[in-house]
Amino acid sequence: MPAVFTLLLQERDLIESLDFSALRRLKIGSAPTPKELLDAVEAAFGVPASESYGLTEGPGDDRAAAGRPADAARQLRRRLA
């Protein structure tokens, strides 16, 4: 949810006071995410951030939904074939 991360980034003092060392990556979903927001999230949390939206009813691995919707659709068609 890009809107949630946008609001969260306004709380820099809170972010800096918490331990996020267990995080390995962050996925932002439900809507397209601007590159500027992905970069800001990566800088604030110290882990890679990526966009992942669509195909919530699809099978298992959330990597199928990462990136552009057309890429996700191709990956899903391959799995179903």
Buried (B, 14 or more C-beta within 10 A) or exposed (E): EBEEBBEBBEEEEEBEEEEEEEEEEBBBBBEEBEEEBBEBBBEBBEBEBBBBBBBEEBEEEEEBBBBEEEEBBEBBEEEEE
